[in-house]
Structure formats: structure tokens, C-alpha cells
Amino acid sequence: MTLRLGPGQVARFGRGSATSPVELRLDDEAISRLAGEIRVTDDHWQLSNHSTTQSYLVENPEGAGEYLRVPPRRAGAPIPFEFSRVVLPTRRDTTVSFQVFAPDHVYLDPDGTGDQWGSRTVTAYSLDETSLYFLVLVALCEPRLRDESPVAVPTTPEIVERLQGHPLLGRLTARAVSSHIDYLADEKMRISAPAEHGLRREARRNGKRETLVGLVLRFGLVREEHLALLPPRPGTGARKREAAR
């Protein structure tokens, strides 16, 4: 289930009931009927914890173990992570969690000092080159950057396989890759899949990927030097040793 929220909108989460409706239902008896809410602002989001006894964790899956603890009854805690996992405790040996993609973060133009007589210049497409979504984007663009055209844009399973062995990644799932691609296309680059009626879901997704790759390459947002972020391709080491003989 995916919820899309704009600035000022709120989504409540919990077990829910007829008197306490929620947009995100979490089925566990240890979670309150109305456990908390997410509120979206222009460039970040806030978490309110309605529990009187339990703290919630907000983890940064793309960082080095960073997390925030939101204590009971805390209202409107600002969350700085662009991609977050909200974790709620349960009575079982597992936790309940859900993921949140923040609103598009805004970065100042690195070459400008700002106009003291007006507003500052901001970047049109704000991409964090240290993030996992950028790594997925580089993997999407790799065949075109290596001039392997007319190679099709890689599929989700191909990206999962390509990023295996990256020293900073754990077990990357196909679902996570698809979520990152949707986030890039819908939020970062603000494009949408082809709208023609009758197209299968896979065809629409492929059209979105093609448009995404074409746009970032056309504007130089992913360049050949970014390929160094990817793990070595299978067989690369063997070819180098063979060439050195």
C-alpha cells in the first residue's frame, strides 16, 4: 500500500477502529488504535507519537545506523532523513515498520552566493549522490553511459543483481529498488509514466524508466565518473589480469 501526501496533509497510523479511523493500518495488538500521525511540510515531514508508553524509532536505512527516538506523546518531531523507516515495538520477537519518502529536499545552488535583493537560486533537480536511490539511478544509466546502446534500460532484477556485493549495502530487495525508481521519477524528476490507455503495468513502468534515464543523461545529472560508485562488474578483475599479461 502506498500513500501520497502533499504539503500540509496528514496520515494517521495504528490499528484503527470505527471511532479512530487511520489511513495506514498496522495490525498488531500492541499498537494503539491511533498510534500516531505523519504531517508533510514543504521539504520535510513530522512524526507525532500518540502512545502514552511506547517510543518509536525512525531509522535512516541509507546511513551508518543513524536513528531518532520519538518519545511518547511527542508531537510534530521533525525528521531530517530523506528516506526513513518508522519502527514500532510489539509483544512478538519482531517489530512493525513502514517506510517514508520525504518531500523533495531543497538544495542551494553551489555556485551562487544568493541575491541579497531577492530569493536564492535553488537547484532544479536535487539529487543526493550519497543516497541509495542515486546508486539505483546510476545502475539504470550504466548501459547508456558505457555506450552499450541499443541496450534496454535494466529491469529491477537486473539492478538487484548489479548492486550485489556493494560494501555499503545489505540485502537489497526488488521491492526496495522499485520504490526508489518510483521516488526518483515521481518526486525527484517529477515525471510520470505514459498515460495511454490499455498499456500493461509493466509497459508503463518501462516507459517511466526510459524517460527517467533519458532526462538525467540529457541534463548530465549522472555522468561517467559516477560509474565508480557501482561495484565491479563480474569478470572485470579477470579481464584486467588477462590484459596485464
N, C-alpha and C positions, 0 to 999 in steps of 0.2 A: 504494500500500500504506500502511495506517495501523496503527500500533501504539499501544495504550492501556496506560499503565503507572500503577500506583498507588504510594503511598509505600513505599520500601524495595525496589521492583522494579528490575531491571536489564535493559537491552537491549544486546547486543553488535552491533558492525557491522564489516564488512570483506568480503573476497571469500569467506571461509568455506571449509571443507573437511570431510571426514568426521571428522577429529580435532579440528577447530576450528569447531564449528557457530556460526552467527550468526543473530540474529533479523532483522537488516537487511542484506541482501546488496548489495554495491556492486561491480559488475563492471568492474574496470579492473586491468590487470596491475601498475600502480604502487602499488596499495593492498594492504596486508598482508592475509594470511588472517584475522587477528584484529587489526583496526586500532585498536579502542578500544571503550569502553562508556559508556553513559549510565545514571546512577543517579538515581532520583527520591527527593526528600525531601518533607517536608510542604508547603513553599511555594517550592521552587526545585529545580534539578537540577544534577548534577555531570557533568563530562566527564573521562574518563581517556583519555590518548593512549598506546597501546601501541607506537607506532612508535619505533624507535631513531634515526631520521634525519630524519623529517619533522615540521614543526609543522602544527597545524590552526588554522584561523580560525573564530571564532564571531562572526557579524555580527548587528547589530540592524537588520533591514530597515525598521523604523519610525522609526529615529533619523536623525541627521545624519552618518552614516558611522561610527558607533561600532563597534568590534570588539575582540575579545580574541584574543590569540595563545596557544594552548596548546602548550607546547614538548614535544619528545619525552620519553616516559616520565613525563610529569606525571600524577599520579593524583588524581582527585577534585577537579578545578578547579571551584569554584562559579561558576555562570553567572547573572548578575543579570537578564538580559533576559527579558521575559515571552514574547516571540516571537523565535526565533533561527533563523539559517541556519548550519549547520555545513558548512564548505568544506574539501575535501581536495585536495591538488595531484595532478596526473597528468603523464604524459610528453607528452600532447597539448596542443593550444592551448586546451583547455577544462579546467574543473575538475569535480569530482564533489561534489554537495552534497545535503543533505536538511534539512528544516525540523523544528523542535521547538517545540511549545507548552508552556510551563512549567506546573507545578501552579498552582492559583489563588493569586495573591498576596494576602496579608492586610494590610489597612489598619486603623489605629486609627480609632475614632470621632472625627471632627474637632471635635465639640462637647464631648467629655468629656476630663477630665484623668486618668481612671483611678482606680480604687478601691484605695487603699493596703492595704486589708484583703482584697482578693481579686483576681481576674483582671481585666484590662482589657476594655472593651467593644469589639468589632470590628464592622465593617460586614457586613451580611448578604450584600450583593452588591457586590463590589469591582470597579469599572469604572474604567479609566484613560481619562479624557476626551481625552488627547493621543494615544491609540493609533489605529492604522488600524482595528482591529476596532470601536472606538466610532464611527468615521466611517461604517463599513458599517451599524452599528446605527441611526444617525441617518437614513441613506438609506432603510432599511427602514421606519422610523416616519414618514417625511416626509408621505406622503399622509394619514395619520390626523391628524397634527399640523396640517396645513393644512385639515382638515375637508373632505377630498375624498371622504369615505365616500359610498357603499359601494365605494370603490376597493379592489381586491385588493392584498395585500402585494406589493411589487415582486419580479420574478424576478431571477435572477442576471445575465442580460444587461442588464436594465434598470438594475441597480445599477452595473455596469461603465460603462454609458453615462452614468449620472447623475454619477459621480465623475470622468469625464474632464475634464481641464483644471484639476484641483486643483493648486495651485502646489507642494505638497509631495509629490505622488505621481508615480511614474514610470508605466510601463505596467502597469496593473492587469489581471490575468487573471481569467477566470471561475472557474478552479480556486482561486485565492487567495481570492476572495470566498466561495466555498462553504466553504473551510476556516475562514475567520473566523466564518461563521454557525454551523458545527458547534461551534467552540470556545465561542462565546457560549452556545449552547443547552446543550451538554453539560457544560462546565466552569464557566462564569461563573454562569449562571442555573440550572443543574442540572435541566433539563427533558429530556424525551425525546419522540421522535416518536410519533404514535398507534400502538398496538400491534395494531390489528385485523388479522386475517389476511386476505390477499387484496388488500390495498392495494398499488397500484403504488408504486415507489420515489419517483416524482415527487409522488404524493399524500401520502406520508409526509413528504417534505421540506417540502411546502407547509403541512402541519399543524404541523410544528415551527416554521416561520416565524410562522404565525398565533399560536401560543401564545407565542412569544418576544416578538413585538410587543405582544400584549395584556398580558403580565406587566410589561414595562418601562414601558409607559404607565400602567398601573394604579398602580404604585409611584412614578411620577414620576421615574424614572431617566433618561429622555430627555424633555426639555421643549422648548417652542417656541424658547427662546433658543439651543438647540443647533443650530437650523437655520442659524445664521450660520456654522457650521463647513463647510457644504457650498458648492461653487462655485455661482455664479449660474445659475439655470435658463435654458435657451435662450429668447431672446426677451424676457427680463426687462428688459434695457437698453433695447430698442426701445420697450417699453410705458411705461417711465419717461419716456423722451424725449417720447413722444406725449402723456402726461398733463401734462407741463410746458408744453406749448404753450398 
